[in-house]
Amino acid sequence: MRRATFGKLALLALGLVLFSFVLMGLSRLVVSADTARLVSAPTMVAGGTLVVVLTVRSVVAVAGIRPLED
């Protein structure tokens, strides 16, 4: 994985998590709190999964197993 791709994916993960909170907050104005959580859950799971994958990838790179490309 290239460093630029890693950075873009990190920004995407941050954006997904922030979008999930905004989506939940705005949907609570229209529907109940439980439904708002169900609506925002897929984006939160996607963002959280991407954060975990990037964390594991960075640990592997720091350990020297598979370094990031320039």
C-alpha angles and dihedrals in degrees: 000000000000122000092240091053091049090053093048091050090049090053090047091053091050090048093050093051093047092046089052092056092046091047092051092048095049095044091052086067090062107027137025123286094253093053091046090055090050091051095050097039098088094056092046091050091048092049093045092048091050090050091052093048092049091047092052090046092052092048089052090050094048091048088056095238095120115359125209115258122237 
